[in-house]
Amino acid sequence: MPTTQEHQGVYPKSWSMVTAFLWDKYNGHAWVRDVEVIDRHIDGTGRLHSRRLLTLYSKTPFVLRPILGASVRPFYLLEDSIVDLEKRTMEVNVCNVNLRNICFCRSESSYTPDSDNPSYTRYGIMVQTRAFPKAGQEPANSHTTSTGGQDMSDKSTPRFQAIHRTLENFVGGLILGNVKMGEKKIQDWARQFAMMHCGGRQNLWLCRHMHESTTEASPASSLCATEPLRSRAEA
């Protein structure tokens, strides 16, 4: 069964600022080379739907090199987002497009104003990973490759159980590692946006939010208050 990891926390920034940053968070990312909008529309209830294809280039992680080699290769992720301005919620779901026969990974994130402090944003993320999924445990359009005659989805032996769990925890940890750096990235993005676009124009809605967040924030708000990370293997 898949490994599930969860993380929750609070960004000391407004929901408007955090969600604006999420559309721009891949700019300057070391691995992301291209972001292509596949679809974007507003449904009958006024919610914004967006689907983007992310192209990443990176050297193969050490844990995967015995399987894939050490060469630089493309990784593709599909991101689906739903924004409800009336309810002030944003949901972001991401899954990998290729290499699903090695590890299928999906994440579900949500962003809402914090109930204790509406000027802050509460977020939560759930990451689910499944190493070497069997047929029927992955989407029908995923590709499969030969594993040298071995059934890599067989977890009946301790050796395969250890391989599966190591890979699942590693992939999930990569995603959660980016989440934990989110506060600094939001601070840097807000500062850069203000320098490039705001100036003295506090009448712009986002500039106004940035100005209010800066003047009202307490010294402690420079840190992101987070709840402990939980990891479990689903039975």
Order of alpha helices (4+ residues) and beta strands (2+ residues): beta-alpha-beta-beta-alpha-beta-beta-beta-beta-alpha-alpha-alpha-beta-beta
